[in-house]
Amino acid sequence: MLYAKIVVGLPVEGPFDYSLPDTLKKGATCGIRTWVNFGGKKAVGYVVGLSTKTKIKKVKPILGIIDSNPILSAELLSLTRELAAYYCCSWGEAIEAALPQALRKGKELEGAASIGVLNKAPGFSASLLFCPHKPLRLEYYLREIKKAIDGKLGVIVVLADKHACADFKKEIESRLQVRAAALCRNEAGELNEWLNVRAGDSHVAVGTRSAVFAPFEGPGLIILDEEENSVYKQEQVPHYHAREAALVRAKISESRLILGSSAPSLESFYLASSGKIGYDFRPGDRKPSEVKLMDASRELRRNKFERPLLSKYLSDCISAGLAEGEKILLFLNRRGFATSAACHNCRKTLVCPRCNTSLVYFYENDTLACAHCNFRQEPPKICPQCNSGYIKFRGAGAERIESELSRIFPQARVRNISGPDETGLAKADIFVATSAVFKKKNILFDLVGVLDIDSALNRQDFRSAEKVFAILQELRSMSVKKMIIQTGAGSHPLFEAIVKNKPEIFYDAELKERRQLGYPPYRHIILIKLRSRYQDRAKRSAEAAFDRLNRKKPKGIDLVSVNPSIPAKLRGNYYWQVMLKSTDPEKAARFIKLSLKDFRHSGIIVTVDVDPA
């Protein structure tokens, strides 16, 4: 009797043995999809092995075989297995992260018998391309892609944004005269593009995070741009990071990996500085703009000690720029008009009933909206708690800055570009933007003003300084003449690094601090997240999980804390988390799986996030 070892896309460890009827033995091979009975339901299973023996007494038969040829190569099976071990998920969950939605649902493929064969990859190598100017990075990528195509090698290009994918795909096709496939998850035509890559009709695959799993038989070149971007970390299980997946795939396929960035992550910079991957710094030939720090705290208003939105120095520079016909950008990474709404009498803050976070006020739509879910409501006329008739809006968002600029500079044309709209970028004098401005193509400003960056720096996030540094690097690359940063933390190494245009100042200081605190890249952080509709259940379960893990923890794994997540309530669910630190994430993942294998609490969903973004 022949048995198939099968995994399914559920949070259960496998593989599970299923018998192969004689009529199905001929088509059975590793990498194909099958129909199986799992938990009393018909489900898609993935064959990861075959055997003539089993330890199971009553083995269920396979219900049917979906594919005539494997949809998962040996390379992708190895990659997903390693990711499952690293990110503490099941092998089936990792496999489903690598496939288009239609294939996960069991769609049969027609005319997909052929699998394209390209030249063998030249051998593993990985390097960090540190280049602050994105156009220069893209030119470098185009040259390397051409070399790979000339050598008949498969190419994977992973970008942070689907609009950037569409633009770069057109650039590749027009400049290199080759057909590129677009692999963006859940987009129309995704399956057809996936099949084109698999068949060898497209030698270049361009896409977002999941494109790292493009079905090449050994890609020769993998490029991942903006490798520090948090969008590469998947929010759903499995919580893989595309950078780590690209590194593992490059090693398995023995291909070349290029990690590009204007502000590398601490993890990648550490790998480069310690000689584990190559390092290529390209500052560009454009003279860097001047950077000026303004201590806005010196200009506190007398009434209630509120900070002015614009310092006098920044206002004067804007006036001078307008007189010279310059293009000006003011950056504030907060959408809306006000960040909170509260009763002036009883001080009750209006919060989202599902997330328990402050509602953001949008003046244009006269709406209060949650930043985490789709909850919206009209601003109340009276306080829901004390019936007072005055709701006060606090905190400045991009809409308020736009309004304030129109008041201070009535002669100027002011435009908010915090959304995806590309129209009218040349029809204004002053632009107000959030991080959405980073998605605009080749846009430069004579003067860039950065407002209230300290709120991002002071968040309860050990990566906050790293994220702020990346934002400032992006803004500086858009600044032609001058960038003014309003901050009350001017002594922080990241500001010194920006002012002096010496990134190593920031990286050296941040790596030193991370080493002292035992944070990545020196140790890995793992969060065990427990979710429930009831707050007390989430708390009790988290504490029970912490106690269970603490009794069994091996050497090299530290349990740090058990506490509410941030935010503690999200979309109607309460979250608690257990934090661990380890130098070996795979060892920690095995320990967590074994320790919580039979951990059952009613109404509790447990997930594990390794290396949270």
Helices and strands as residue ranges (DSSP letters): E 3-8, E 16-19, G 22-24, E 33-38, E 41-51, E 64-65, H 74-86, H 91-97, H 101-104, E 125-130, H 134-150, E 155-158, H 162-176, E 180-183, H 190-199, E 204-207, G 209-213, E 221-224, G 230-232, H 242-253, E 256-261, H 266-273, E 278-281, E 290-294, G 296-299, H 312-323, E 328-331, E 340-343, E 360-362, E 367-369, E 376-377, E 391-394, H 398-408, E 414-416, E 430-433, G 435-439, E 445-450, H 454-457, H 464-478, E 479-486, H 493-500, H 503-517, E 524-532, H 535-552, E 557-570, E 573-582, H 585-595, E 605-610
